[in-house]
Amino acid sequence: MNAELMEAIRLKAKKRDERQAESNEAMERVDWDQNVQGLKRRFHKAYKYVMKSKGGGEGTEVNTDGEGVITLRQTDDAIGTTVYTAAVQAARFIETQTWKNKKCVELGSGTGIAGMVAAYMGAEVVLTDLAGPVFDNLKYNISLLPTDVQARITTLPLHWGETLPVLPFTPNFIIAIEVIYQQEFVAPLVATLQDLLRLNPALDILWAHDLRGRPGVPLFKDLTKDTITFSPIPGEELCPGYNCKNVLMYRGKSP
Protein backbone atom coordinates (compact mmCIF):
# COMPACT_ATOMS: atom_id res chain seq x y z
CA MET A 1 0.00 0.00 0.00
CA ASN A 2 1.65 3.25 -1.15
CA ALA A 3 2.22 6.32 0.97
CA GLU A 4 -0.29 8.50 -0.93
CA LEU A 5 -3.10 6.01 -0.31
CA MET A 6 -2.16 5.70 3.36
CA GLU A 7 -2.18 9.49 3.77
CA ALA A 8 -5.57 9.78 2.04
CA ILE A 9 -7.01 7.12 4.34
CA ARG A 10 -5.48 8.81 7.39
CA LEU A 11 -7.06 12.17 6.52
CA LYS A 12 -10.42 10.56 5.81
CA ALA A 13 -10.35 8.72 9.14
CA LYS A 14 -9.31 11.88 11.01
CA LYS A 15 -12.19 13.88 9.51
CA ARG A 16 -14.58 11.09 10.42
CA ASP A 17 -13.36 11.04 14.02
CA GLU A 18 -13.70 14.83 14.19
CA ARG A 19 -17.33 14.54 13.11
CA GLN A 20 -17.91 11.85 15.71
CA ALA A 21 -16.43 14.02 18.44
CA GLU A 22 -18.67 16.95 17.45
CA SER A 23 -21.95 15.07 17.05
CA ASN A 24 -22.62 12.18 19.40
CA GLU A 25 -26.36 11.62 19.01
CA ALA A 26 -27.37 7.95 18.87
CA MET A 27 -24.08 6.95 20.52
CA GLU A 28 -23.80 5.26 23.85
CA ARG A 29 -21.66 7.49 26.05
CA VAL A 30 -19.33 5.85 28.53
CA ASP A 31 -16.53 7.76 30.18
CA TRP A 32 -13.88 5.50 28.63
CA ASP A 33 -15.27 5.81 25.07
CA GLN A 34 -12.15 7.14 23.35
CA ASN A 35 -13.80 7.52 19.94
CA VAL A 36 -15.87 10.50 21.09
CA GLN A 37 -13.23 12.38 23.05
CA GLY A 38 -12.26 15.91 22.05
CA LEU A 39 -9.32 16.27 19.70
CA LYS A 40 -6.97 17.74 22.33
CA ARG A 41 -7.51 14.81 24.68
CA ARG A 42 -7.61 12.27 21.86
CA PHE A 43 -4.46 13.19 19.97
CA HIS A 44 -2.30 15.40 22.18
CA LYS A 45 -2.54 13.87 25.64
CA ALA A 46 -1.01 10.60 26.78
CA TYR A 47 -3.49 7.85 27.61
CA LYS A 48 -2.93 6.08 30.91
CA TYR A 49 -4.27 2.56 31.26
CA VAL A 50 -4.27 1.17 34.80
CA MET A 51 -4.25 -2.61 35.00
CA LYS A 52 -6.98 -4.11 37.16
CA SER A 53 -5.10 -7.41 37.48
CA LYS A 54 -1.55 -7.96 38.69
CA GLY A 55 -0.77 -10.00 35.58
CA GLY A 56 1.59 -12.90 35.22
CA GLY A 57 -1.15 -15.10 33.78
CA GLU A 58 -3.49 -15.24 36.78
CA GLY A 59 -6.16 -12.91 35.42
CA THR A 60 -8.15 -12.87 38.66
CA GLU A 61 -5.92 -11.19 41.25
CA VAL A 62 -7.00 -7.57 41.66
CA ASN A 63 -4.30 -4.93 41.40
CA THR A 64 -4.40 -2.83 44.57
CA ASP A 65 -0.87 -1.49 44.83
CA GLY A 66 -0.67 0.85 41.84
CA GLU A 67 1.38 -1.48 39.66
CA GLY A 68 0.67 -1.94 35.98
CA VAL A 69 0.17 1.59 34.64
CA ILE A 70 0.61 1.67 30.85
CA THR A 71 1.33 5.11 29.42
CA LEU A 72 0.57 5.53 25.71
CA ARG A 73 1.67 8.51 23.65
CA GLN A 74 -1.03 9.68 21.25
CA THR A 75 -0.54 11.87 18.18
CA ASP A 76 -2.46 12.82 15.04
CA ASP A 77 0.32 11.54 12.76
CA ALA A 78 -1.63 8.47 11.56
CA ILE A 79 -4.83 6.51 12.16
CA GLY A 80 -2.95 4.12 14.44
CA THR A 81 -1.37 6.62 16.82
CA THR A 82 -4.39 7.07 19.09
CA VAL A 83 -6.27 4.73 21.44
CA TYR A 84 -9.65 3.45 20.27
CA THR A 85 -12.68 2.41 22.32
CA ALA A 86 -12.57 -1.18 21.05
CA ALA A 87 -8.92 -1.45 22.10
CA VAL A 88 -9.75 -0.38 25.67
CA GLN A 89 -12.61 -2.89 25.87
CA ALA A 90 -10.43 -5.63 24.40
CA ALA A 91 -7.60 -4.84 26.83
CA ARG A 92 -9.98 -5.16 29.79
CA PHE A 93 -11.23 -8.48 28.40
CA ILE A 94 -7.65 -9.69 27.97
CA GLU A 95 -7.09 -9.03 31.69
CA THR A 96 -9.84 -11.54 32.53
CA GLN A 97 -8.19 -14.35 30.56
CA THR A 98 -5.23 -16.66 31.19
CA TRP A 99 -2.24 -15.77 28.98
CA LYS A 100 0.54 -17.89 30.41
CA ASN A 101 2.09 -20.03 27.63
CA LYS A 102 0.34 -17.96 24.95
CA LYS A 103 2.46 -16.99 21.95
CA CYS A 104 0.63 -14.11 20.40
CA VAL A 105 0.91 -11.98 17.26
CA GLU A 106 -1.02 -8.72 17.22
CA LEU A 107 -1.95 -7.29 13.82
CA GLY A 108 -2.26 -3.54 13.51
CA SER A 109 -1.05 -2.93 17.05
CA GLY A 110 -1.38 0.85 16.84
CA THR A 111 -0.47 2.32 20.23
CA GLY A 112 0.03 -1.25 21.49
CA ILE A 113 -2.50 -1.31 24.32
CA ALA A 114 -4.03 -4.76 23.71
CA GLY A 115 -0.77 -6.60 23.07
CA MET A 116 0.95 -4.85 25.97
CA VAL A 117 -1.76 -6.02 28.36
CA ALA A 118 -1.35 -9.58 27.04
CA ALA A 119 2.39 -9.28 27.75
CA TYR A 120 1.64 -8.00 31.26
CA MET A 121 -0.54 -11.09 31.72
CA GLY A 122 2.34 -13.41 30.84
CA ALA A 123 2.10 -13.93 27.07
CA GLU A 124 5.00 -13.74 24.64
CA VAL A 125 3.86 -11.14 22.13
CA VAL A 126 4.90 -9.88 18.71
CA LEU A 127 3.47 -6.41 18.07
CA THR A 128 3.24 -5.44 14.41
CA ASP A 129 2.20 -2.46 12.36
CA LEU A 130 3.07 -0.56 9.21
CA ALA A 131 6.56 0.92 9.16
CA GLY A 132 6.50 4.68 9.71
CA PRO A 133 4.86 6.95 12.31
CA VAL A 134 2.64 4.22 13.79
CA PHE A 135 5.50 1.76 14.24
CA ASP A 136 7.79 4.45 15.65
CA ASN A 137 5.12 5.50 18.17
CA LEU A 138 4.51 1.86 19.09
CA LYS A 139 8.21 1.31 19.86
CA TYR A 140 8.27 4.49 21.96
CA ASN A 141 5.29 3.30 24.01
CA ILE A 142 6.95 -0.08 24.58
CA SER A 143 10.07 1.70 25.85
CA LEU A 144 7.99 3.07 28.74
CA LEU A 145 7.04 -0.39 30.01
CA PRO A 146 8.81 -2.19 32.86
CA THR A 147 11.81 -4.13 31.59
CA ASP A 148 10.31 -7.52 32.48
CA VAL A 149 7.26 -6.76 30.32
CA GLN A 150 9.44 -5.40 27.51
CA ALA A 151 11.35 -8.70 27.57
CA ARG A 152 8.17 -10.53 26.50
CA ILE A 153 7.57 -8.23 23.52
CA THR A 154 9.06 -8.25 20.03
CA THR A 155 8.21 -5.55 17.48
CA LEU A 156 8.18 -6.23 13.75
CA PRO A 157 7.06 -4.00 10.86
CA LEU A 158 4.41 -5.78 8.82
CA HIS A 159 2.73 -4.82 5.56
CA TRP A 160 -0.42 -6.91 5.19
CA GLY A 161 -0.45 -9.03 2.07
CA GLU A 162 3.33 -9.19 1.88
CA THR A 163 5.64 -11.97 3.05
CA LEU A 164 5.51 -12.51 6.80
CA PRO A 165 8.63 -11.47 8.71
CA VAL A 166 10.52 -14.17 10.58
CA LEU A 167 8.68 -14.68 13.87
CA PRO A 168 10.46 -15.68 17.10
CA PHE A 169 7.91 -18.46 17.66
CA THR A 170 4.99 -20.30 16.09
CA PRO A 171 1.96 -18.30 17.23
CA ASN A 172 -1.06 -19.87 18.90
CA PHE A 173 -3.04 -16.65 19.26
CA ILE A 174 -3.82 -13.61 17.10
CA ILE A 175 -5.08 -10.24 18.36
CA ALA A 176 -6.73 -8.02 15.75
CA ILE A 177 -8.37 -4.90 17.18
CA GLU A 178 -9.75 -2.11 14.98
CA VAL A 179 -7.89 -3.35 11.93
CA ILE A 180 -10.67 -2.65 9.43
CA TYR A 181 -11.45 0.87 8.28
CA GLN A 182 -11.61 0.89 4.51
CA GLN A 183 -12.19 -1.92 2.04
CA GLU A 184 -8.67 -1.36 0.63
CA PHE A 185 -7.26 -2.91 3.81
CA VAL A 186 -9.39 -6.05 3.82
CA ALA A 187 -7.89 -8.33 1.16
CA PRO A 188 -4.27 -7.79 2.31
CA LEU A 189 -5.33 -8.34 5.94
CA VAL A 190 -7.08 -11.60 5.06
CA ALA A 191 -4.02 -12.76 3.10
CA THR A 192 -1.84 -12.18 6.18
CA LEU A 193 -4.30 -14.05 8.40
CA GLN A 194 -4.19 -16.97 5.99
CA ASP A 195 -0.38 -16.98 6.13
CA LEU A 196 -0.53 -17.13 9.93
CA LEU A 197 -3.07 -19.95 9.81
CA ARG A 198 -0.70 -21.91 7.60
CA LEU A 199 1.89 -21.63 10.38
CA ASN A 200 -0.62 -22.98 12.90
CA PRO A 201 -4.13 -23.98 11.71
CA ALA A 202 -5.22 -24.34 15.36
CA LEU A 203 -4.51 -20.78 16.45
CA ASP A 204 -7.17 -18.69 18.21
CA ILE A 205 -8.15 -15.16 17.21
CA LEU A 206 -9.50 -12.22 19.21
CA TRP A 207 -11.15 -9.70 16.88
CA ALA A 208 -12.90 -6.50 17.92
CA HIS A 209 -14.21 -3.46 16.07
CA ASP A 210 -16.40 -0.43 16.55
CA LEU A 211 -19.75 -0.20 14.79
CA ARG A 212 -19.08 3.42 13.84
CA GLY A 213 -17.57 4.00 10.40
CA ARG A 214 -16.18 0.54 9.59
CA PRO A 215 -17.29 -0.10 5.96
CA GLY A 216 -14.79 -2.92 5.43
CA VAL A 217 -16.33 -5.27 8.01
CA PRO A 218 -18.89 -6.99 5.70
CA LEU A 219 -16.19 -7.74 3.12
CA PHE A 220 -13.88 -9.09 5.83
CA LYS A 221 -16.59 -11.47 7.05
CA ASP A 222 -17.27 -12.58 3.48
CA LEU A 223 -13.61 -13.27 2.66
CA THR A 224 -13.03 -15.25 5.88
CA LYS A 225 -16.30 -17.20 6.02
CA ASP A 226 -14.77 -20.42 4.62
CA THR A 227 -11.57 -20.40 6.66
CA ILE A 228 -12.37 -18.75 10.03
CA THR A 229 -15.44 -19.13 12.21
CA PHE A 230 -16.10 -16.03 14.31
CA SER A 231 -18.35 -16.25 17.36
CA PRO A 232 -19.51 -13.15 19.28
CA ILE A 233 -18.22 -12.90 22.83
CA PRO A 234 -21.23 -12.61 25.17
CA GLY A 235 -21.46 -9.47 27.26
CA GLU A 236 -21.41 -11.43 30.49
CA GLU A 237 -17.88 -12.64 29.66
CA LEU A 238 -16.51 -9.12 29.29
CA CYS A 239 -14.89 -7.12 32.06
CA PRO A 240 -17.63 -5.57 34.21
CA GLY A 241 -18.12 -1.93 33.29
CA TYR A 242 -16.39 -2.34 29.92
CA ASN A 243 -19.10 -3.40 27.51
CA CYS A 244 -19.78 -0.58 25.06
CA LYS A 245 -22.78 -1.29 22.83
CA ASN A 246 -20.91 0.28 19.91
CA VAL A 247 -18.14 -2.36 20.09
CA LEU A 248 -18.36 -5.96 18.88
CA MET A 249 -15.88 -8.62 20.00
CA TYR A 250 -15.39 -12.09 18.55
CA ARG A 251 -13.46 -15.29 19.07
CA GLY A 252 -12.14 -16.75 15.83
CA LYS A 253 -11.08 -20.28 15.00
CA SER A 254 -10.32 -22.24 11.86
CA PRO A 255 -13.19 -24.74 11.35
C-alpha positions in Angstrom: 0.0 0.0 0.0 1.6 3.3 -1.1 2.2 6.3 1.0 -0.3 8.5 -0.9 -3.1 6.0 -0.3 -2.2 5.7 3.4 -2.2 9.5 3.8 -5.6 9.8 2.0 -7.0 7.1 4.3 -5.5 8.8 7.4 -7.1 12.2 6.5 -10.4 10.6 5.8 -10.3 8.7 9.1 -9.3 11.9 11.0 -12.2 13.9 9.5 -14.6 11.1 10.4 -13.4 11.0 14.0 -13.7 14.8 14.2 -17.3 14.5 13.1 -17.9 11.8 15.7 -16.4 14.0 18.4 -18.7 17.0 17.5 -22.0 15.1 17.1 -22.6 12.2 19.4 -26.4 11.6 19.0 -27.4 8.0 18.9 -24.1 6.9 20.5 -23.8 5.3 23.9 -21.7 7.5 26.0 -19.3 5.8 28.5 -16.5 7.8 30.2 -13.9 5.5 28.6 -15.3 5.8 25.1 -12.2 7.1 23.3 -13.8 7.5 19.9 -15.9 10.5 21.1 -13.2 12.4 23.0 -12.3 15.9 22.1 -9.3 16.3 19.7 -7.0 17.7 22.3 -7.5 14.8 24.7 -7.6 12.3 21.9 -4.5 13.2 20.0 -2.3 15.4 22.2 -2.5 13.9 25.6 -1.0 10.6 26.8 -3.5 7.8 27.6 -2.9 6.1 30.9 -4.3 2.6 31.3 -4.3 1.2 34.8 -4.2 -2.6 35.0 -7.0 -4.1 37.2 -5.1 -7.4 37.5 -1.6 -8.0 38.7 -0.8 -10.0 35.6 1.6 -12.9 35.2 -1.2 -15.1 33.8 -3.5 -15.2 36.8 -6.2 -12.9 35.4 -8.2 -12.9 38.7 -5.9 -11.2 41.2 -7.0 -7.6 41.7 -4.3 -4.9 41.4 -4.4 -2.8 44.6 -0.9 -1.5 44.8 -0.7 0.9 41.8 1.4 -1.5 39.7 0.7 -1.9 36.0 0.2 1.6 34.6 0.6 1.7 30.9 1.3 5.1 29.4 0.6 5.5 25.7 1.7 8.5 23.7 -1.0 9.7 21.3 -0.5 11.9 18.2 -2.5 12.8 15.0 0.3 11.5 12.8 -1.6 8.5 11.6 -4.8 6.5 12.2 -3.0 4.1 14.4 -1.4 6.6 16.8 -4.4 7.1 19.1 -6.3 4.7 21.4 -9.7 3.5 20.3 -12.7 2.4 22.3 -12.6 -1.2 21.0 -8.9 -1.4 22.1 -9.8 -0.4 25.7 -12.6 -2.9 25.9 -10.4 -5.6 24.4 -7.6 -4.8 26.8 -10.0 -5.2 29.8 -11.2 -8.5 28.4 -7.7 -9.7 28.0 -7.1 -9.0 31.7 -9.8 -11.5 32.5 -8.2 -14.3 30.6 -5.2 -16.7 31.2 -2.2 -15.8 29.0 0.5 -17.9 30.4 2.1 -20.0 27.6 0.3 -18.0 25.0 2.5 -17.0 22.0 0.6 -14.1 20.4 0.9 -12.0 17.3 -1.0 -8.7 17.2 -1.9 -7.3 13.8 -2.3 -3.5 13.5 -1.0 -2.9 17.0 -1.4 0.9 16.8 -0.5 2.3 20.2 0.0 -1.2 21.5 -2.5 -1.3 24.3 -4.0 -4.8 23.7 -0.8 -6.6 23.1 1.0 -4.8 26.0 -1.8 -6.0 28.4 -1.4 -9.6 27.0 2.4 -9.3 27.7 1.6 -8.0 31.3 -0.5 -11.1 31.7 2.3 -13.4 30.8 2.1 -13.9 27.1 5.0 -13.7 24.6 3.9 -11.1 22.1 4.9 -9.9 18.7 3.5 -6.4 18.1 3.2 -5.4 14.4 2.2 -2.5 12.4 3.1 -0.6 9.2 6.6 0.9 9.2 6.5 4.7 9.7 4.9 6.9 12.3 2.6 4.2 13.8 5.5 1.8 14.2 7.8 4.4 15.6 5.1 5.5 18.2 4.5 1.9 19.1 8.2 1.3 19.9 8.3 4.5 22.0 5.3 3.3 24.0 7.0 -0.1 24.6 10.1 1.7 25.8 8.0 3.1 28.7 7.0 -0.4 30.0 8.8 -2.2 32.9 11.8 -4.1 31.6 10.3 -7.5 32.5 7.3 -6.8 30.3 9.4 -5.4 27.5 11.4 -8.7 27.6 8.2 -10.5 26.5 7.6 -8.2 23.5 9.1 -8.3 20.0 8.2 -5.5 17.5 8.2 -6.2 13.8 7.1 -4.0 10.9 4.4 -5.8 8.8 2.7 -4.8 5.6 -0.4 -6.9 5.2 -0.4 -9.0 2.1 3.3 -9.2 1.9 5.6 -12.0 3.1 5.5 -12.5 6.8 8.6 -11.5 8.7 10.5 -14.2 10.6 8.7 -14.7 13.9 10.5 -15.7 17.1 7.9 -18.5 17.7 5.0 -20.3 16.1 2.0 -18.3 17.2 -1.1 -19.9 18.9 -3.0 -16.6 19.3 -3.8 -13.6 17.1 -5.1 -10.2 18.4 -6.7 -8.0 15.7 -8.4 -4.9 17.2 -9.8 -2.1 15.0 -7.9 -3.4 11.9 -10.7 -2.7 9.4 -11.5 0.9 8.3 -11.6 0.9 4.5 -12.2 -1.9 2.0 -8.7 -1.4 0.6 -7.3 -2.9 3.8 -9.4 -6.0 3.8 -7.9 -8.3 1.2 -4.3 -7.8 2.3 -5.3 -8.3 5.9 -7.1 -11.6 5.1 -4.0 -12.8 3.1 -1.8 -12.2 6.2 -4.3 -14.1 8.4 -4.2 -17.0 6.0 -0.4 -17.0 6.1 -0.5 -17.1 9.9 -3.1 -19.9 9.8 -0.7 -21.9 7.6 1.9 -21.6 10.4 -0.6 -23.0 12.9 -4.1 -24.0 11.7 -5.2 -24.3 15.4 -4.5 -20.8 16.5 -7.2 -18.7 18.2 -8.2 -15.2 17.2 -9.5 -12.2 19.2 -11.1 -9.7 16.9 -12.9 -6.5 17.9 -14.2 -3.5 16.1 -16.4 -0.4 16.6 -19.7 -0.2 14.8 -19.1 3.4 13.8 -17.6 4.0 10.4 -16.2 0.5 9.6 -17.3 -0.1 6.0 -14.8 -2.9 5.4 -16.3 -5.3 8.0 -18.9 -7.0 5.7 -16.2 -7.7 3.1 -13.9 -9.1 5.8 -16.6 -11.5 7.0 -17.3 -12.6 3.5 -13.6 -13.3 2.7 -13.0 -15.2 5.9 -16.3 -17.2 6.0 -14.8 -20.4 4.6 -11.6 -20.4 6.7 -12.4 -18.7 10.0 -15.4 -19.1 12.2 -16.1 -16.0 14.3 -18.4 -16.3 17.4 -19.5 -13.1 19.3 -18.2 -12.9 22.8 -21.2 -12.6 25.2 -21.5 -9.5 27.3 -21.4 -11.4 30.5 -17.9 -12.6 29.7 -16.5 -9.1 29.3 -14.9 -7.1 32.1 -17.6 -5.6 34.2 -18.1 -1.9 33.3 -16.4 -2.3 29.9 -19.1 -3.4 27.5 -19.8 -0.6 25.1 -22.8 -1.3 22.8 -20.9 0.3 19.9 -18.1 -2.4 20.1 -18.4 -6.0 18.9 -15.9 -8.6 20.0 -15.4 -12.1 18.5 -13.5 -15.3 19.1 -12.1 -16.8 15.8 -11.1 -20.3 15.0 -10.3 -22.2 11.9 -13.2 -24.7 11.4 
